[in-house]
Amino acid sequence: MTASDPGRLGHVRSAFSGDHTRQILTCVAAAAQVLLPTFYGPRFRGEDAPPNVIQPAAYTFTVWFPIFASSTGYAVYQARASERTKEIWREAGWPLAGAFAVTGLWAPLARSGRFWSAQAALTALTVLAETGRRRIARAETRNQLSTTEVAMAAPAAGMLSAWGQAACGVNLAAMLVSQDIIPAGPKSAAAGAALLAALGTLGARAVAGPERRSVSSRMYAGTLVWAFAGVVIGQRHRSKSAVATAACAALTILTVGVRNRDTN
């Protein structure tokens, strides 16, 4: 075996792993994630607006700015030649690229009135982003990532996963009412509260689980708390059950996080 053989083997493995393709698709998907919702996102007015079941306050949606910024930063970073063959990007890069892509796809689907397809896109977003986040969190816990790699990947994965789950729940609650699957009133309020409680459980598990000290898990939990705070403010004059459930969920995440921050 010659000295150049390891390098040749690395190039062969890179080709079969689709590293170049992954890098390019991640950059394209990250761009689509920003551009499609910005220029072709849904524009609801008056009667066209979906039912407000557990909709958070308008200010809450500013979370998209750090999500877009961190996703773009991650896409640019992983596209560098030195990052091409890193195992963590092979594991987490594909689901994150998929999450970016379906986030962009959701916007034209919602705008064109294909609401169930848009809901399917949000569901895919939650699965893909959470898969990427958990893989990054495990790598963080095992000290497999440098400080720079954590800074480039963890915020994007954590925030996108949490906000994708919140958006999926909010949209699903609205869809169930708009399609007359659940009537507006006490039943829709109960369904909304159940969805909020489920999100709170996911957040509490993230700050109590084995990857609780990871940046991605903390960003995930923090983004859910932000969403719950938005629901409390947005629903304060509409739904007491949504306000109470969202407040309890946020407090649960914060309490569990504080209790477990110093435990091994």
PEFEN-V672755 format. One record per helix or strand of 3 or more residues. SS is the DSSP state (helix for helix, strand for strand). FROM is the first residue (numbers start at 1). TO is the last residue. Records with the same first field share a line. If there is no record, write none. Layout:
# PEFEN-V672755
SS->FROM-TO, FROM-TO
This chain:
# PEFEN-V672755
helix->5-17, 19-40, 46-48, 58-78, 81-83, 87-111, 115-141, 147-178, 186-208, 215-234, 240-260
